[in-house]
Every structure is written in C-alpha cells, then in structure tokens.
Amino acid sequence: MKKKPFEVEQLPGAALMAPKEVWQKVGLLDEDYQFLYEDVDWCWRAKKMRVKLMVVPEAKVTHLGGGSWKKKLNWDGFEFYRDYFEALLLFVRKNYGEGKLKFFRFSLLLNFLLRGKLKLFFYFLKK
C-alpha cells in the first residue's frame, strides 16, 4: 500500500475534505443531485479548475453508509436504480451537453430493454 499522499481523479463524498479556499473556488456540492453523483460532479469541477485531488493513506474515515438512504429506499429495488440513473443522466447533461445526453439515454434504454429491466425502460422512456 502507498504510504505517501497520491493524486486521484475522484474522491468519495464521505471522505471529501478541502480547505475553505478550494470550496470557494469550486463551489459546494450541487443540490440538484438527490443522493448520488454530487461527489462525482464536485470532483469533475475541481479537476477542470486544476485542483489536485489527493488521497492521504494515513487518514482514517468511518462512513456509516447510507444512513439517510436506508429510511427512504430499497437498496436492491427499482427506487435505487431509478435514482442512480437519474443522477447519472443529470451528470451527463450538466457536464457533456444535450447532444451526448441523447446518445447516452438511448444507450441506457437499449441496455434496460436487452436486460429485461422493463420497469426502468418504461420509466426512462417517458422522461
């Protein structure tokens, strides 16, 4: 295991720490994301602003994992996958634009159809 801090493309939101100046530069987590991808989006913005994202191996973080989720969602059910893919589509729209979103959405629908995920297919077909 590496002992020195090292740079990464993304950090998990549960362990995301930065000086006040970085938060002021990059901005806060986007509240348009309900549960997922807010950390991915923040890291994406930070990297575009040339902020180095570092892992400090000696740091220990305890994440109590999904405390707010467990009350709201069935982790194995439709609601989880719906919210996951809605957040992913928001990320694609926000960071890649409408043109790539259409292609990505089509690919997602095709994937749902081929895998027999009809409830997800029809849900996202209507969106």
Secondary structure by P-SEA (a helix, b strand, c coil): cccccccccccccccccccaaaaaacccccccccccaaaaaaaaaaaaacbbbbbcccbbbbbccaaaaaaccccccaaaaaaaaaaaaaaaaacccaaaaaaaaaaaaaaaaaacaaaaaaaaaac
